[in-house]
């Protein structure tokens, strides 16, 4: 209908092919149109139960039922779904072979190639690999691309020993998961490792992360389905589950080996969340001091909370400022958001503090200090706020530095930190485009070997610092600047 070649879905009832939900939704409309004639005559109860319309994703070969709004993992007695799957795979393989020959001839006959670009007068390969959208999975793709550019974090997973789940007759063939395999055979760490290895190798224009998405569905029920999800929520779930799995060992890699490798990252890093330290807490882990003072008797209470990221409010006075060039009022900066987070505030009536000295709930003040900064500082700007009936987006532009974010003034004991240890440089930015959390689109900007790239699902383009600086950031990833002996302070 729309001539789109993105996300093709084939109807297994009539063999017609339409685009998926995140393109123009013609596959879903085809299903809905097919239901209209059925409502014109009365059906028996038995017929009502078996009336399911099943389709298959021509890219990942996964089967989906529109009526159940879920994936289908079983097959017919004759194995017809598997036959369709194998036929589509044979078509893809033959098309890939002919396409590879065609591209090779084009490359031989022309010096211009879409994967080549000129930097400082010399031609260099654009080695960045995009991630295919599996149906509103841009929230996952933006986070994965951001994490893949955090070098120390990414390298740890890429250097983990590979786990081969396929052997014998199935060696070298794509495997299809079924519910009978159970949860014991899925590993988030392993699929995360495979995805990171596929990125930045430059051998393909886009990688399809369906195996990782399958494991996400298995262990994170919140993210099942094809509706738009919150990228920050996904990042937190992903890091938490990676952390838990790394503590327990996975697929034959012992817990002691993983913990030993994690401890080698930083012997001094003892920030733990839910148990022993892993690469997740060694890289992203910091510690907050939460200081509460009773306004009646002056009793002070201190609590230390580990964190993997900081969620910052955009101050209310800036919430009407939409763009960087808007003249009205001062511009909101990241420092304004950090100051709002750490400033002394009086708790309202709904958050009365239980004072141990007064023996009852009293009015109090609260203040946050950062006791320990992480190696990678992840800052989440709270752009979505609940109103009485819906969740609104704060579309304010927040100015953020690309280099030299100084966190010293937010530290509990700044005098104990070195001159460079509080300075952070930006490595990745996740941006939400659109008006609501349940809609819109996510993309990411990330720096790799001194160059900035824009990751928009399967499309990767080279960009510049000025473009990155204009982005309406949702999640910012800052890497701790390494002190260089004899180097002048930037």
Long-range contacts (C-beta under 8 A, 24 or more apart in sequence): 1-26, 2-26, 6-133, 7-57, 7-59, 7-133, 7-134, 7-135, 8-57, 8-58, 8-59, 9-55, 9-56, 9-57, 9-58, 9-64, 10-55, 10-56, 10-58, 10-84, 10-88, 11-53, 11-55, 12-54, 12-55, 12-56, 12-63, 12-81, 12-84, 13-53, 13-54, 17-58, 20-57, 20-135, 21-135, 21-136, 21-226, 22-133, 22-135, 22-136, 22-138, 22-226, 27-55, 28-66, 31-55, 31-66, 54-81, 56-81, 56-84, 56-85, 56-88, 57-134, 57-135, 58-88, 59-132, 59-134, 59-208, 59-210, 60-134, 60-208, 60-210, 61-85, 61-88, 61-89, 61-174, 61-176, 62-210, 69-225, 70-224, 70-225, 71-217, 73-177, 73-178, 73-179, 74-178, 82-176, 85-176, 89-174, 115-202, 115-205, 117-462, 119-451, 125-202, 126-202, 126-460, 126-462, 127-200, 127-201, 127-202, 128-199, 128-200, 128-202, 128-448, 128-453, 128-455, 128-460, 129-198, 129-199, 129-200, 129-201, 129-202, 129-203, 129-204, 129-205, 129-206, 129-207, 129-460, 130-205, 130-206, 130-207, 130-455, 130-456, 130-457, 130-458, 130-459, 130-460, 131-195, 131-199, 131-206, 131-207, 131-208, 131-209, 131-455, 131-457, 131-458, 132-206, 132-207, 132-208, 132-209, 132-457, 132-458, 133-457, 133-458, 134-208, 134-209, 134-210, 134-213, 134-226, 135-226, 136-226, 136-227, 136-228, 136-229, 137-209, 137-213, 137-226, 138-228, 138-441, 138-442, 138-443, 138-457, 139-228, 139-229, 139-230, 139-231, 139-234, 139-442, 140-209, 140-212, 140-213, 140-216, 140-223, 140-229, 140-231, 140-234, 141-209, 141-442, 141-444, 141-455, 141-457, 142-231, 142-430, 142-431, 142-442, 142-443, 142-444, 142-455, 143-231, 143-234, 143-235, 143-238, 143-430, 143-444, 143-475, 144-195, 144-196, 144-199, 144-209, 144-212, 145-199, 145-428, 145-444, 145-446, 145-455, 146-428, 146-429, 146-430, 146-444, 146-446, 146-475, 146-477, 147-196, 147-428, 148-195, 148-196, 148-199, 148-200, 148-446, 149-427, 149-428, 149-446, 149-447, 149-448, 150-283, 150-376, 150-427, 150-428, 150-477, 150-479, 152-265, 152-283, 152-375, 152-376, 153-279, 153-283, 153-284, 153-376, 154-196, 156-261, 156-262, 156-265, 156-279, 157-189, 157-192, 157-193, 157-196, 157-279, 158-193, 158-196, 158-197, 160-189, 160-193, 160-253, 160-258, 160-261, 161-253, 162-190, 162-193, 163-187, 163-190, 163-250, 163-251, 163-252, 163-253, 165-190, 165-251, 177-214, 183-218, 183-219, 186-214, 186-215, 186-218, 186-219, 187-215, 187-245, 187-250, 187-251, 188-212, 188-215, 188-216, 188-219, 188-238, 188-241, 188-242, 188-245, 188-250, 189-242, 189-245, 189-246, 189-250, 189-251, 190-250, 190-251, 191-215, 192-238, 192-242, 200-448, 205-458, 206-457, 206-458, 227-438, 228-437, 228-438, 228-439, 228-440, 230-384, 230-437, 231-430, 231-432, 231-442, 231-474, 231-475, 232-309, 232-311, 232-380, 232-430, 232-474, 232-475, 235-309, 235-378, 235-475, 236-308, 236-309, 239-280, 239-284, 239-308, 240-273, 240-274, 240-308, 242-278, 242-280, 243-273, 243-274, 243-278, 243-280, 243-281, 244-274, 244-275, 246-278, 246-279, 246-280, 247-274, 247-275, 247-276, 247-278, 266-375, 269-375, 271-306, 271-372, 271-374, 272-306, 273-306, 273-308, 280-308, 281-306, 281-308, 282-375, 283-374, 283-375, 283-376, 284-308, 284-309, 284-374, 284-375, 284-376, 284-378, 285-374, 286-370, 286-371, 286-372, 286-373, 286-374, 286-377, 287-370, 287-371, 287-372, 288-368, 288-369, 288-370, 288-371, 289-368, 289-369, 289-370, 289-371, 289-412, 290-366, 290-368, 291-366, 291-367, 291-368, 291-369, 292-347, 292-353, 292-364, 292-365, 292-366, 293-364, 293-365, 294-353, 294-355, 294-357, 294-358, 294-362, 294-363, 294-364, 295-346, 295-362, 295-363, 295-364, 295-365, 296-355, 296-358, 296-362, 296-363, 297-355, 297-357, 297-358, 297-362, 299-355, 299-356, 299-357, 299-358, 301-353, 301-356, 304-371, 308-374, 308-378, 309-378, 309-379, 309-380, 309-475, 310-341, 310-377, 310-378, 310-379, 310-380, 311-380, 311-382, 312-337, 312-338, 312-340, 312-341, 312-379, 312-380, 312-381, 312-382, 313-337, 313-340, 313-341, 313-382, 314-381, 314-382, 314-383, 314-394, 314-396, 314-398, 315-340, 318-396, 318-398, 319-394, 319-396, 320-396, 321-396, 321-397, 322-395, 322-396, 322-397, 323-397, 324-397, 324-399, 324-470, 326-397, 331-397, 331-399, 332-396, 332-397, 332-398, 332-399, 333-398, 333-399, 333-400, 334-379, 334-398, 334-399, 334-400, 334-401, 334-405, 334-476, 336-398, 337-379, 337-381, 337-398, 338-379, 338-407, 338-410, 341-368, 342-367, 342-368, 342-369, 342-370, 342-410, 343-367, 369-410, 369-411, 369-412, 370-407, 370-410, 370-411, 370-412, 371-411, 371-412, 371-413, 373-407, 373-411, 373-417, 373-421, 373-422, 373-480, 374-480, 375-479, 375-480, 376-427, 376-477, 376-478, 376-479, 376-480, 377-405, 377-407, 377-424, 377-477, 377-478, 377-479, 377-480, 378-475, 378-476, 378-477, 378-478, 379-475, 379-476, 379-478, 380-474, 380-475, 380-476, 381-473, 381-474, 381-475, 381-476, 383-432, 383-474, 384-436, 384-437, 390-436, 391-436, 391-437, 391-438, 392-436, 393-432, 393-434, 393-435, 393-436, 393-437, 395-435, 395-472, 396-472, 397-470, 397-472, 398-472, 398-473, 399-469, 400-426, 400-429, 400-469, 400-473, 400-476, 401-426, 402-426, 402-465, 402-468, 402-469, 403-490, 404-481, 404-490, 405-478, 418-483, 419-483, 419-489, 420-481, 420-482, 420-483, 420-489, 421-480, 421-483, 423-480, 423-481, 423-490, 424-478, 424-479, 424-480, 424-481, 425-478, 425-479, 425-481, 426-468, 426-476, 426-477, 426-478, 426-479, 427-477, 427-478, 427-479, 428-476, 428-477, 429-468, 429-471, 429-473, 429-474, 429-475, 429-476, 429-477, 430-473, 430-474, 430-475, 431-471, 431-472, 431-473, 431-474, 432-472, 432-474, 442-474, 445-471
